[in-house]
């Protein structure tokens, strides 16, 4: 079971040669989820050898250009490359009008089904769920409507211990019951506890994506003990007034959220171009929270190796 995150872009607003607008790809058991789609996202996917035709769900946090200007290009490239598989986009309702208008003026009729799913502007709910994962939106506070996303793997069932199954002579037809947590009663009436017949299951991973938002300490309750929190850190604390004015957070504020929520790791991103040395933001955050990672374009995070102390 894979749970891997690729950072495609993690800078704010204006693209630069080596700094790209917001976009990430989460691979959960070979389900590919695109999170935001800033300008140039499809090129970043190619650079990272990711086949974008495998993406089936796109989550757009809000409708500032650095978070969705790459979407129409990606949609069109999928079309030109003869995609047939449906694509699902989760966003605020205005994005549907924008994309449909772009397709209309270019006289483009897509080869594949395109579905829009509206994200509520005033409530939080499960946006997508299958047997492996659930994805919910979290209301953030920015200059326009903005949502964060929490990705949670489903709890895994305990693994069958084959040697124990043989030892206690458990019949094959009863194995599904064992996987579901049942004990086994043999022909003598003896109860064999489930833990004697199974091995500890893999722990489920979790990831929260918060960009863009002012410091909002109440959201910490919703991400308690999350494995990895991506939280925007557009400014240093000395520019806190700019953060408040523009609807953003400082690195210190992001760390305060991480500490309050007791997350495992904090991933900082959405940096203002004014900062050439990103270690300044990392050092500021580490004054409050130890496990801080600076996001970089092209970074790959495998949760299996990232989360060592679960």
C-alpha positions in Angstrom: 0.0 0.0 0.0 1.6 3.3 -1.1 1.1 6.7 0.4 3.4 9.2 -1.3 3.4 12.9 -1.8 5.2 14.8 -4.7 5.6 18.5 -4.4 5.2 20.0 -7.9 5.1 23.6 -6.8 5.2 25.4 -3.5 5.8 29.1 -4.1 3.3 31.9 -4.0 1.8 33.9 -6.8 4.4 34.8 -9.5 6.3 31.8 -11.1 10.0 31.9 -11.4 12.4 29.5 -13.3 13.1 27.5 -10.2 10.0 28.3 -8.1 6.6 27.1 -9.2 3.1 27.9 -8.0 1.1 25.6 -5.8 0.5 22.0 -6.9 1.0 18.6 -5.3 0.3 15.0 -6.2 -0.7 12.4 -3.6 -0.5 8.7 -4.5 -2.7 6.6 -2.2 -2.5 3.0 -3.2 -2.1 4.0 -6.9 -5.1 6.4 -6.7 -3.6 9.7 -8.0 -5.0 12.9 -6.4 -3.9 16.3 -7.7 -4.0 19.0 -5.1 -4.2 22.5 -6.7 -3.0 23.1 -10.2 -0.9 26.3 -10.5 0.6 27.4 -13.8 2.9 24.8 -15.4 1.7 21.9 -13.4 1.6 19.5 -16.4 5.2 20.3 -17.1 6.1 19.6 -13.4 4.3 16.2 -13.7 6.4 15.4 -16.8 9.6 16.4 -15.0 8.7 14.0 -12.2 7.8 11.1 -14.7 4.2 11.1 -13.6 1.7 10.1 -16.2 -1.0 12.7 -15.7 -3.6 10.5 -17.4 -3.6 8.5 -14.2 -5.0 11.4 -12.3 -8.7 10.9 -11.6 -9.5 13.5 -9.0 -8.4 17.1 -8.7 -8.9 19.3 -5.6 -8.7 23.0 -6.0 -8.4 25.0 -2.7 -9.5 28.3 -4.0 -9.7 30.5 -7.1 -6.6 32.6 -6.9 -4.6 32.1 -10.1 -1.5 30.5 -8.6 -3.7 27.6 -7.5 -5.7 26.8 -10.7 -4.3 28.6 -13.8 -2.7 25.3 -14.9 -5.9 23.4 -14.9 -7.3 24.2 -18.3 -4.0 23.3 -20.0 -3.9 20.0 -18.2 -7.5 19.3 -19.1 -6.8 20.1 -22.8 -3.6 18.0 -22.9 -5.6 15.0 -21.5 -8.1 15.6 -24.3 -5.4 15.9 -27.0 -3.8 12.6 -25.8 -7.2 10.8 -26.3 -8.1 10.3 -22.7 -11.3 8.3 -22.2 -11.3 7.9 -18.4 -13.5 10.4 -16.5 -12.0 13.2 -14.5 -13.5 14.6 -11.3 -12.8 18.2 -10.1 -13.6 19.4 -6.6 -13.8 23.1 -6.3 -16.0 26.1 -5.5 -18.8 26.4 -8.1 -17.3 29.3 -10.0 -14.5 27.1 -11.4 -17.1 25.1 -13.4 -18.2 28.3 -15.2 -14.6 29.3 -15.9 -13.5 25.9 -17.4 -16.7 25.5 -19.4 -16.2 29.0 -20.8 -12.7 28.2 -21.8 -13.7 25.0 -23.5 -16.6 26.8 -25.3 -14.6 29.7 -26.7 -12.0 27.2 -28.0 -14.7 25.0 -29.5 -13.4 22.1 -27.6 -15.6 19.0 -27.0 -13.7 16.7 -24.6 -13.1 13.0 -25.4 -13.8 12.1 -21.8 -16.4 12.8 -19.1 -15.6 15.8 -16.9 -17.4 16.1 -13.6 -17.5 19.0 -11.2 -18.2 18.6 -7.5 -19.0 21.7 -5.6 -17.1 22.4 -2.4 -19.3 24.2 0.1 -18.3 27.7 1.1 -19.8 27.4 4.6 -19.7 23.7 5.6 -17.2 20.8 5.9 -17.9 17.4 4.6 -16.5 14.3 3.1 -15.8 15.1 -0.6 -14.6 11.7 -1.7 -14.4 8.2 -0.2 -13.6 4.7 -1.4 -12.4 1.6 0.4 -8.9 3.0 0.8 -9.2 6.7 1.7 -11.5 9.5 2.7 -11.0 13.1 1.7 -12.7 16.1 3.5 -12.6 19.8 3.1 -11.7 22.2 6.0 -12.8 25.8 5.9 -9.9 28.2 5.9 -9.8 32.0 6.1 -8.4 33.9 3.2 -9.3 36.9 1.1 -11.7 34.7 -0.9 -13.4 31.4 -0.1 -10.7 28.8 0.5 -10.7 25.2 1.7 -8.0 22.9 3.0 -8.1 19.2 2.5 -7.5 16.2 4.8 -6.6 12.8 3.3 -7.1 9.9 5.7 -6.3 6.3 4.8 -8.9 3.8 6.1 -7.9 1.7 9.1 -6.3 -1.5 7.9 -7.4 -5.0 9.0 -5.0 -7.2 10.9 -2.9 -9.6 8.8 -3.4 -13.3 8.9 -0.6 -15.2 10.6 -0.3 -18.3 8.3 1.7 -20.3 10.8 -0.9 -19.7 13.5 -3.7 -20.7 11.2 -2.0 -24.0 10.6 -1.2 -24.5 14.2 -4.8 -24.0 15.4 -6.3 -25.7 12.4 -8.5 -22.8 11.3 -10.6 -23.8 8.2 -10.2 -21.6 5.1 -13.9 -20.5 5.1 -13.3 -18.8 8.5 -10.4 -16.6 7.4 -12.6 -13.6 6.5 -14.0 -13.7 10.0 -10.5 -13.7 11.4 -9.5 -10.7 9.2 -12.6 -8.9 10.5 -11.4 -9.4 14.1 -13.3 -12.5 15.2 -11.9 -15.0 17.6 -11.9 -18.7 16.6 -13.6 -21.5 18.6 -12.2 -24.9 17.8 -14.0 -28.3 17.9 -13.1 -28.7 21.6 -14.8 -25.4 22.4 -11.5 -23.6 23.1 -11.4 -19.9 22.2 -8.4 -18.8 20.2 -8.0 -15.1 20.5 -7.8 -13.1 17.3 -4.4 -11.7 18.3 -3.0 -15.2 18.4 -4.1 -15.7 14.8 -3.1 -12.4 13.2 -0.3 -9.9 13.0 -0.4 -6.2 13.7 -1.9 -4.2 10.8 -0.2 -1.4 9.0 -1.2 1.9 10.5 -3.2 4.2 8.3 -1.5 7.4 7.1 -3.0 10.9 7.1 -2.1 14.2 5.4 -3.5 17.7 5.7 -3.1 20.5 3.1 -3.7 24.1 4.3 -3.0 26.8 1.7 -3.9 29.8 1.8 -5.1 31.0 5.2 -4.6 33.4 8.0 -3.5 32.0 11.4 -6.6 30.2 12.6 -5.9 28.2 15.7 -9.3 26.6 15.8 -8.3 24.3 12.8 -5.8 22.5 15.0 -8.6 20.6 16.6 -9.5 19.1 13.2 -6.0 17.8 12.4 -4.9 16.3 15.8 -2.1 13.7 15.4 -2.1 14.0 11.6 1.1 12.5 10.2 2.0 15.4 7.9 0.6 18.9 7.8 1.3 21.2 4.9 0.7 24.7 6.1 1.4 27.9 4.2 4.2 30.0 5.5 4.2 33.0 3.2 5.9 35.3 5.6 8.3 35.6 8.5 7.0 36.8 11.8 8.6 40.2 11.2 6.3 40.7 8.3 3.2 39.6 10.3 1.4 42.8 9.3 1.7 41.8 5.6 0.4 38.3 6.4 -2.7 39.8 8.1 -3.3 42.2 5.3 -3.0 39.6 2.5 -4.8 36.7 4.3 -1.7 34.6 4.9 0.3 33.1 7.7 3.9 33.3 9.1 6.2 30.3 9.6 5.9 30.8 13.4 2.1 30.7 13.2 2.2 27.5 11.1 4.4 25.9 13.7 2.0 27.0 16.5 -0.8 25.1 14.6 1.4 22.0 14.3 2.3 22.0 17.9 -1.2 22.6 19.2 -2.5 19.7 16.9 0.4 17.4 17.9 1.1 16.5 14.3 4.1 14.3 13.4 5.7 16.6 10.8 5.2 20.1 9.5 5.8 20.9 5.8 6.1 24.6 5.1 5.3 26.1 1.7 3.8 29.0 -0.3 6.8 31.2 0.3 7.0 34.8 -0.7 9.6 35.5 -3.3 11.2 38.1 -1.0 12.9 35.3 0.9 16.0 33.9 -0.8 17.1 31.9 2.2 14.2 29.6 3.2 16.1 28.4 6.2 15.0 31.6 7.9 11.4 30.3 7.8 12.5 26.8 8.9 14.5 28.2 11.9 11.6 30.4 12.9 9.2 27.5 12.9 11.6 25.3 14.8 11.5 27.8 17.7 8.1 26.3 18.4 7.9 22.9 16.6 10.9 20.5 16.0 9.9 18.4 13.0 9.9 21.0 10.2 10.4 20.3 6.5 10.8 23.0 3.8 8.9 22.1 0.7 10.8 22.1 -2.6 9.6 21.6 -6.1 10.4 18.0 -7.1 10.4 16.7 -3.5 9.1 13.2 -2.9 7.8 12.2 0.5 7.2 8.5 1.2 5.1 8.2 4.4 6.4 4.7 5.0 9.9 6.2 5.6 8.8 9.7 6.7 6.8 8.6 9.7 9.2 6.6 11.8 7.6 6.8 15.3 3.9 5.8 14.6 
